[in-house]
Amino acid sequence: MKIAVEGCMHGELDKVYDTLRELEKAEGVKIDLLLCCGDFQAVRNENDLQCLNVMQAVRNENDLQCLNVKPSYRNKKSFWKYYSGQAVAPYPTIFIGGNHEASNYLWELYYGGWAAPNIYFLGFAGHYERPPYNENTIRSVYHVRHYDVLKLMHVKEPLDIFMSHDWPLGITEYGNWQKLIREKRFFEEEVNKRTLGSEPAARLLNKLKPPYWFSAHLHCKFPAVIQHGEDGPTTKFLALDKCLPQRGFLQVIDIPSSPGPHEIQYDEEWLAITRKFNSVFPLTRMPFTMRDEQVDTQDDLQWVRNKLNARGAKPIDFVQTAASYDPSCQASNPSITAHCRNPQTESFLQLLNLPYLLDSSNSYGVGRNESSSQTGQPLDNDDIELPDDEDDPADDDD
């Protein structure tokens, strides 16, 4: 199947989809899937913009209030059209979060779900911030968590593609870093000191060794090839830019697959890991304890397999949970609304027989330091901060 990969979306769905249509026409190919590496900007309304850390997924005025961005950059862009049904995504679209998101809406879809028809969010892991957000939590909500990394370190099945918003630390050593710093001179110090990128992402790269790894965040295109040991597999890494003219924000790859038709389904291994780690679900910034390294998920895997065999592996359909932006109506003064329980999330938790914890400061009987596995060294759940986009100061951030 032909998969298009896009860097930072920044709400420009119309432009990206139009570019893909032009590419199909020019190259005589058919795109089967679009992947986005974060900063998607799923803003539904004005309130969502207040939960955005710059420009994100907007459905309506409320979503605009939840964007972590400078107020002057808050713009609904085009996601609200797809959320409202005014437009339909022409390609199945899967996205991850970045550091500029409508965090209130994505929190509803903590475990993943349809953000709009044909547009799927892969979910959070390990976040304790809840709407309404203050000046601190509107930023910290998009930080990587040790809980995220620990869960991903338990993936054993081979992966085809891994997406992260930030680059893995040290990735510049495997590509043309000299060209990079000629184009982005303000990266030079971090490249030389080996501080550019994410250390947790580097650990996951070395552990999972996927054939493809795509990132965004730093608003430039950068390829690299990582050889994992003398006789080990290789990973083709590619960072992509944001959607602007004459910028490298798209790449199309061919992945071997069955003839189809293709559909999005739950992954039984990830469901088993999610079920196992629910006992240490982080509800505050407190550290939690869990056995070091690997946790046995075999019992959970068999439980999930039996459940999916009986129920099926497809997520339930998209459900609209907030009013969409209406350009024909005069904007009102937005206010941050309370957390909404999304039926998709409730369905997911019912599937795994897990409690709903997203609107509670307590764990419904799950102890803060209790785990179905043996306890070990405390595992700090403090933030792994994702720095703001390192754009060239002369670069237009629109």
N, C-alpha and C positions, 0 to 999 in steps of 0.2 A: 504494500500500500504506500501511497505517496503522502508523506506527512510534512506539512509546513510548520516551521518553528519561528516564533516571533519573540523579540526581546521585550522591552517595556511597552505595554499597550497604552497607558495613560488615557484610557477612555476612547481611543480613536478607532472604534470598531468599524465604523463606516469606511474609513480610509484603508484599513488593513484588508477588509473583505473586498473592496474595490480593486486593490492592488493584486489580490489573489485571482480575481476574475480576469484581469488584464494578463496576468502571467499564464493562466490556463489558455487564453486565446492565443497568446504569442508563441507559447511552447507546445501547444497541442496536447496538454496533459490534463489529468483530472486530479484535483486535490481531495484526499479522503478524510483528512483530519488536520486541525490547527491546534498547536500547542503554544501557550503563552507563558513566559518565564517571570511573571509578576508585574506589580504596579498596574493591575488590570483596570482598576477604577470602576467598580460596579455600583455606580451611584444612581439611586432611584429617584431621589427628591432632594429638597433643600436640607432637610435634617441629616441625610447621609453625608452631605458635604462637611458638616461640622465634625464628623468622625473620620475625616480623611486627612492623612498626613501629607497632603499636597494635591494630587489629582487622581481620582479613582473610580470604582464600579457604581454608577449612580442610577437609581431607579426613580427618585423623586426628591422633593425639597428636604425631607428629613435626612436622607442619605448624605446630602451635601454637607450637613452639619457635622458628620462623623468622619470627614476626611482629614488626615493629618497633613495639612498643607498650609502655606501662607494664605491668609484670607484672599489676597489679591489673585491667587492662582486657582481659587475654587471655581470650577466650571463643570457643568453636568456632562459635557461632551455628548456621546451618543448611546451609552448603554441603556438609558431609560427607554429608548424606542424598542429594544429587544425584550426588556422586562415587561413592558406594557402590552406587547403583541403588535405594536404598530409595524415592526419589522421582525423578520425571522432570520436567525443566523444561517447563512447559506452553506456553512461547513460545520460539522460537529467540532466544538471548541472546548478544550480543556485548559484550565489555568491554575496557577499557584498564586499565593499571596506575595506581596512585596512590602516595601516600607511606605507606600502611598496607596492606601486602600480605604474603602468605606467599611471600617472595621465593625460597625454595628450590624450591618447586613451579613457580612461573612461570619460573624459570631453565631448568627442563627444557624448557619451551615457548618458548625464546628467540625463535624466528622466528614464533611463533603456533601455535595448535592447540587441540584440544578439551580444555578443563579438566575437563569432564564431558559426558555425552551431551547434545547440544543447547545447550551453553554453550561459546562460542568466545572465546579470548583472542587479541588482535591482535598481541601480541609485544613484545619489547624492541628496543633498538638501541643499540649502543655501550657496553655495560656490561662491566666487567672483574671485578667482585666475583664470587666463587664460594662456595658453601657448603663447609665450615661458616663462618658469619659471626662476626666479632668486634663489639665495641661500635661501632666506626667504620663497618665495611662494612655492617652491618645497616641503617644509615641512608643511607649514600651509594649503596647499590644502587638506590634509587628516584630519584636525582637525574637530571635531564635531561642528555644529553650533546651536545656539539657534533656528534658523529657522527650522532646522531638527526636533528638539525636539517639538517645538510648533505644527508642522504639525502632528507628530505622536500622540501627546496628544489629537488630535481631532478624532482619530479612535474610533468608537463606536461598530462596529461589532466584534463579538468574533473572536479571533485568535487561531490557532492551535499551531503555532511555531513562536517565535521571535528570530532573530539573531542579535547580536552585536559583534563588534570586541573586544572591551574592556569589562571587567567584570562590573556588577553593583556594585557600592560602597556598602560595608557592606555585600556582599554576603558570605564572609568567615564565618560569624557568624552562618550560617545555615548549615554548613558542618564541616568536620573534619579538622579544621584549624591547630590543633596541628600536624597532619600528614603532612599538607602542608608545614609548616615551618621547619619540620625535613628534608623534601626533597628540599626545596628552602629557605635556611636559610636567604638569603638577603631580603626575604619578611617580616621577623618578625617585624621589626619596623613599617612598614606600616600597617600590620594586627593589631598590638597592638594599634596604633594611629587611626585606622579606616580611613585610607587614601588610601587604595588599591582599585582601581577601579574607575568607572565613576559615579559621582553624577547624571547627567542627565539620565543615564541608570537606576539608582535606582528609580528615579521618574517614568520613563516609566514602570518599572516592577510593581510598586505599583499601577499604574493607569490601565494598560492593563491586568495584571494578566493572562498571557497565560499559557496553560498547560505545554508547553516546552519552555525553553530559552537556547540557545546555544551561547557560546562565544569562543574566542581563545586568541591571543595576548601574554599571559604570558607563553606560551610554557610548559604547564603541564596540566594534567588531574585532574579535581576537580569537584565532584558532590555535590549538595546541594538540599534540599527540603524546599520551602518557603510556610508556611501556612498563607493565607491572612485573618486574623481575625479568631475568634473561629469557625464560621460556613461558612467561605468563601472558595473559591477554593484554590487549591495548584498549585504551579509551580515547575516542576522538572527542575533544572538548571544543566547544564553540560558544563564545559570548557574542550576544547580538545587541544592536543599538535600539534606540526608541524610534517610533514611527515619525520620520521627517523626510522630506525630499532629499534624494542623493545620499541616503544613509543606509548602512548595512543592517537593516532590522528584520530581514526575512531570510530563511534558508529552507530549501526543500530537500528531503532525504527519502530514499527508498528503503522500506523495511519489509523483509519477507513475511508473508502472512497467508492465512487461509483465504479462499476466494471470497468469503463474505456471504451474506451481508454482515457488516460489523455493527456492534452495539456496545455501549458502556455497561460493564458488569462489575460487581464487587469481586475483590481478590480475597480468596479464602485465607491465605497466609496473613494478610494485613488485618483481616477481621479477627483472626485468632490472637495476633499481637495486641490489637486494641482491647480485646476482651480481657486478656491477661493483665495488661497494664492499667486497667480501670481501677484496680484496688489502690493505686498510688496516684490517682488523678489529682494534679495540683490545683488546689482551690485558693491558695494564698501564696505569698512569696516565701513561705517557710520551706526549708530544705526537707527532703523526705529520704527515707532509707530503703534500700533495696539491695539484693544480692549483687555483687559485682559481676560484670560481664554477662554471660548468657543465662537466660531464664528459659526453662523448659516450657514450650508452648504446644507440645504434642497432643495433650488431652483437649486443649482448646481448639486445636486444628481439627481433630476428629469431630468434636461437638459442632463446629461451624460447618464442616463438610456435610454432616447429616442434616443440619438445618437448611442449608442451601439446596440440597437434593430435594427436600420436601417443599421449599418455598419458591425456589428459583433465585438467580443471582442478580437480577435487574433491580436497580433502585426504583422507588416509586416516582411518579411523574412530578414535574414542576408544580409548585403551589405559590401563588402570589400572596404575600403577607403584608404589603404596604401599598398605599396609593402611589401611583407613578406620577412623575412630573407631567404637568399639562401646560404646554406653551400658550394655550388660549386663555388660561386663568392667570390673574394677577398674583404674584408671589406674596405669600403672607409671611409674617415674622415666624421663622421656624423655631421649634422647641424640641429638645431631645426627648424622644419617647422611651417608655420602658421596654425592657427586653421582650421580644416576641418568641414564643415557642413555635418553631417551624415544623409543620407536619412531616417534612422529610426527615428531620433529625429525630423526631419522636418515633417514626417508623424504623429508623436505623437502630435505635436503642431497644425497641421492642424485638427486633430481629435477634439482637445479641443478648436479650434478657438483662439489660443494664439499666440502672436508675438515671434519671435526668438530673444533671448536676450544674447546668450552665447558668441557672438563675438563683443559685443558692451559695451561701458562704460556708455551708456545712455539707457533709458528704453522705447524708441519708444513711448513716450507720457504718460507712466505710471509714475506718480510723485513719488519721493523717499519716501514721507510720506503719500501717498494717499492709501486709502483702501476702498473696497466696504463695509466694516463694520465701525462702529463708532471708532474713535480714542480714545486712552486712554494713559496709562503710556508708556513711551518709552521702547522698548524691545531691549536691547543691543545685537547687532549682532557680538560682539567680539568672538574670537575663544574660544572653550572649548578644550584645548590642549590634544591630545592623546599622552602620553609619549612613548618614544621608547620602544621596547620589553625589558622586564626585564628578560633577560636570565642570567642564572648562568654564571659568567665570565669564568668558566672552560668548559662551554658547547660549542660544535662545532656549529657555526652558518651557516654552509653550508646546 
